[in-house]
Amino acid sequence: MPFANIKLPEGTANHALKEEIIHRTTNLLVEYFGEQARPHTMVLIEEVADGGWGRADETLTKAKMGLK
């Protein structure tokens, strides 16, 4: 069963964008594993609280990334 876990900064994606990410990610995985994988493919989108993640030893916030 293909599984994709996508983490986004909280509040940066509306319902329509999340739906698009789910559809496009599913289609990408089906390209690799074949159509038989579609009904078993899971895409999980998690929203991470502002300042709740980092990269290169730096805490990231929406302000630091130029997001609102």
TAVENZI-V915155 format. One record per backbone hydrogen bond with DSSP energy under -1.0 kcal/mol. CO is the residue of the C=O (numbers start at 1). NH is the residue of the N-H. E is the energy in kcal/mol with one decimal. If there is no record, write none. Layout:
CO:NH:E ; CO:NH:E
This chain:
2:42:-2.5 ; 4:44:-3.1 ; 6:46:-3.1 ; 8:48:-3.1 ; 9:12:-1.8 ; 14:18:-2.3 ; 15:19:-2.5 ; 16:20:-2.1 ; 17:21:-2.6 ; 18:22:-2.4 ; 19:23:-2.4 ; 20:24:-2.9 ; 21:25:-2.5 ; 22:26:-2.3 ; 23:27:-2.4 ; 24:28:-2.1 ; 25:29:-2.4 ; 26:30:-2.3 ; 27:31:-1.8 ; 28:32:-1.2 ; 29:33:-2.7 ; 30:34:-2.4 ; 34:37:-2.1 ; 35:38:-1.4 ; 37:40:-1.5 ; 38:41:-1.3 ; 42:4:-2.4 ; 44:6:-3.1 ; 46:8:-2.7 ; 48:10:-3.1 ; 49:52:-2.7 ; 53:60:-2.8 ; 55:58:-1.2 ; 58:55:-2.1 ; 61:65:-1.6 ; 62:67:-3.4 ; 63:66:-1.1
